[in-house]
Amino acid sequence: MQQKRNALPARHELKYFINPAELEALRARLRPVLDMDSHCVDGRPYVIRSLYFDDIEDSAWYDKQAGVMHRDKYRIRVYGFSDKAVFLERKRKLGDLIQKSSVQITRRLCDQLVDGNPAGLYKSANPLLQDMYVQMRTKLLRPRVIVDYEREAYLHPAEDVRITFDLSLRSGLFSRDLFNPDLPTVCPHDRNVEILEVKFNNYLPGHIAALMHGVEAERSAVSKYILCRRYEPLG
């Protein structure tokens, strides 16, 4: 049975590379003020695995590299390598804003999509699944690379702020084995940094901006998908 998750409104998303010392300093500031995501049991990060798709021309890769302002990325996302909650997602870039659509799918449908088979999606009442069908039929959208990391997330209700540390980024190389916890993975970069993301609706509240003031982090248009395709051949 397919279950809908609410599509998020277009939001701001700021990304940074941050070194371990600065991350620890920021963590110490955030913990007394912001709530941790409920998935961070006992304050520990939770594991996210995504399988990203791209079309026959690798449009998502090339559009990102070219800085195209309006573009889509499709992925299947699971948590802790489990098939209990599997989500098909589309992340849409709208100029300076990001919008995400998501629908929960069955393991059976997940396996079908990983095999490159969109049969029956056009019958769905869900617009995202219908769109996935069109993309797979007309542009030959197919799985490209697995992206793993551990997420430590902090929340604040004002402007729906979400600050995340995405830790230990790994690439699944040439595998599509989405639910294998022993999948061989490699770090896709050569730097001693983690990824910091700051998301909010319209503006970053002043007291939260003050918490981040003075923390040195390198603003970047970093893409986990691009980084993790470092070892993958382009079509």
C-alpha positions in Angstrom: 0.0 0.0 0.0 1.3 3.4 -0.9 1.2 6.1 1.7 1.6 9.8 1.1 3.9 12.1 3.0 3.1 15.8 2.8 5.0 17.7 0.1 7.2 20.3 1.8 6.8 23.9 0.7 9.8 25.4 -1.1 12.5 26.1 1.5 15.9 27.6 1.8 18.7 25.1 2.1 22.3 26.3 2.9 25.1 23.8 2.7 28.6 23.9 4.1 31.7 21.8 4.6 32.7 21.9 8.2 35.8 20.4 9.9 35.4 18.1 13.0 36.6 20.8 15.5 34.1 23.4 14.3 31.4 20.8 14.1 31.9 19.9 17.8 31.8 23.6 18.7 28.5 24.1 16.9 27.1 21.0 18.3 27.8 22.2 21.8 25.9 25.4 21.0 22.9 23.7 19.4 22.1 21.0 21.9 21.0 23.2 24.8 18.7 25.3 22.5 17.3 23.1 19.8 15.5 19.7 19.9 17.0 16.7 18.4 15.2 14.8 15.7 13.2 11.9 17.3 15.2 9.5 15.1 18.4 10.4 16.9 17.8 7.9 19.7 19.9 8.7 22.8 21.5 11.5 20.8 23.0 9.2 18.3 22.8 9.9 14.5 20.7 7.7 12.3 21.7 6.0 9.1 20.3 7.1 5.8 20.8 5.3 2.5 19.6 6.7 -0.8 19.7 5.2 -4.3 19.9 8.1 -6.8 18.5 7.9 -10.3 19.5 9.7 -13.5 18.4 9.6 -17.1 20.2 8.2 -20.1 22.0 11.5 -20.6 22.9 12.0 -17.0 20.9 15.2 -16.9 20.9 15.5 -13.1 24.7 15.3 -13.0 25.3 17.7 -15.9 22.6 20.2 -14.9 24.1 20.4 -11.4 27.6 20.9 -12.7 26.3 23.6 -15.1 24.4 25.4 -12.3 21.0 25.0 -14.0 18.5 26.8 -11.7 15.5 24.5 -12.2 16.2 20.8 -12.0 15.0 17.6 -10.4 16.7 14.6 -8.7 14.9 11.3 -8.0 15.9 8.9 -5.3 14.7 5.9 -3.2 15.5 6.5 0.5 15.6 4.0 3.4 16.7 4.3 7.0 19.0 1.8 8.8 19.0 -0.5 5.7 15.5 -1.5 6.6 12.6 -2.1 4.1 10.0 -1.2 6.7 9.8 2.4 5.5 10.9 3.0 1.9 10.3 6.3 0.2 10.5 7.5 -3.4 11.5 11.1 -3.4 12.0 14.0 -5.8 14.1 16.9 -4.8 13.3 19.9 -7.0 15.6 22.9 -7.3 13.7 26.2 -7.9 16.2 28.9 -8.2 17.4 29.6 -4.6 14.8 27.3 -3.1 14.4 23.6 -2.6 11.1 21.6 -2.7 10.8 17.9 -1.8 8.0 15.5 -2.7 7.9 12.0 -1.1 5.7 8.9 -1.2 6.1 5.7 0.8 6.3 2.7 -1.4 6.3 -1.1 -0.9 9.5 -3.2 -1.0 8.0 -4.9 -4.0 7.6 -1.6 -5.9 11.1 -0.5 -4.8 12.6 -3.7 -6.2 10.7 -3.1 -9.4 12.0 0.4 -9.8 15.6 -0.6 -9.0 15.2 -3.2 -11.8 14.3 -0.3 -14.1 10.7 -1.4 -14.6 8.0 1.4 -14.3 5.1 -0.9 -15.3 1.9 0.1 -13.7 3.0 3.4 -12.2 0.8 5.3 -14.6 -2.2 3.8 -12.9 -1.3 5.4 -9.6 -3.3 8.3 -8.2 0.0 9.7 -6.8 1.5 12.5 -9.0 5.0 11.6 -8.0 4.6 8.0 -9.1 3.0 9.2 -12.3 5.9 11.5 -12.9 8.4 8.7 -12.2 6.6 6.6 -14.8 7.0 9.3 -17.5 10.7 9.9 -16.6 11.5 6.2 -16.8 9.6 5.7 -20.0 10.7 8.8 -21.9 14.1 9.6 -20.5 15.1 6.1 -19.4 15.6 7.2 -15.8 17.6 4.4 -14.0 19.4 3.8 -10.7 22.9 5.3 -10.7 24.6 5.3 -7.2 24.0 4.5 -3.6 24.8 7.3 -1.1 25.2 6.5 2.6 25.7 8.8 5.6 24.7 9.3 9.3 22.5 12.2 10.1 22.5 14.2 13.3 19.5 16.6 13.2 18.4 19.6 15.3 15.0 21.2 15.0 13.3 24.5 16.0 9.7 25.3 15.3 10.4 29.0 14.3 10.5 29.0 10.5 10.7 25.2 10.7 14.4 25.3 11.1 16.3 22.1 10.6 20.1 21.9 11.1 21.8 18.7 10.2 25.3 17.2 10.4 25.6 14.6 7.7 28.5 12.4 8.8 30.7 9.8 7.2 29.5 10.2 3.6 30.1 7.0 1.6 29.5 5.9 -2.0 28.1 2.5 -2.8 30.2 2.4 -6.0 28.5 0.2 -8.6 26.0 -1.6 -6.4 22.3 -1.3 -6.3 22.0 -3.6 -3.3 19.9 -1.1 -1.3 19.1 -3.2 1.8 22.5 -4.8 2.3 24.1 -3.5 5.5 27.5 -5.1 4.5 27.6 -3.3 1.1 31.2 -2.2 0.4 31.4 1.6 0.4 34.2 4.2 0.0 34.5 7.8 1.0 34.0 9.9 -2.1 36.3 12.8 -1.1 39.8 13.4 0.3 39.1 16.0 2.9 38.7 15.8 6.7 35.2 17.4 6.7 31.6 16.7 7.2 28.5 18.3 5.7 26.4 20.9 7.5 23.0 21.8 6.1 20.7 24.6 7.4 17.1 24.5 6.2 14.3 27.0 6.9 11.2 28.5 5.4 11.5 32.2 4.8 14.4 33.4 7.1 16.8 32.1 9.7 15.6 33.4 13.1 18.1 35.8 14.7 18.8 33.7 17.8 19.7 30.7 15.7 21.9 32.7 13.4 23.6 34.0 16.5 24.3 30.4 17.6 26.1 29.9 14.3 28.0 33.2 14.3 31.8 32.7 14.4 31.7 29.0 13.4 34.0 28.6 10.5 32.4 26.5 7.7 32.9 26.6 4.0 29.7 27.5 2.1 29.3 25.2 -0.9 26.8 24.0 -3.4 27.8 20.5 -2.3 25.8 17.6 -3.8 26.1 14.2 -2.2 25.0 12.7 -5.5 27.7 14.4 -7.4 30.4 13.5 -4.8 29.3 9.9 -4.7 29.4 9.5 -8.5 33.1 10.3 -8.4 33.9 6.7 -9.3 30.9 6.0 -11.5 31.1 6.3 -15.3 28.8 8.8 -16.9 26.5 7.6 -19.7 
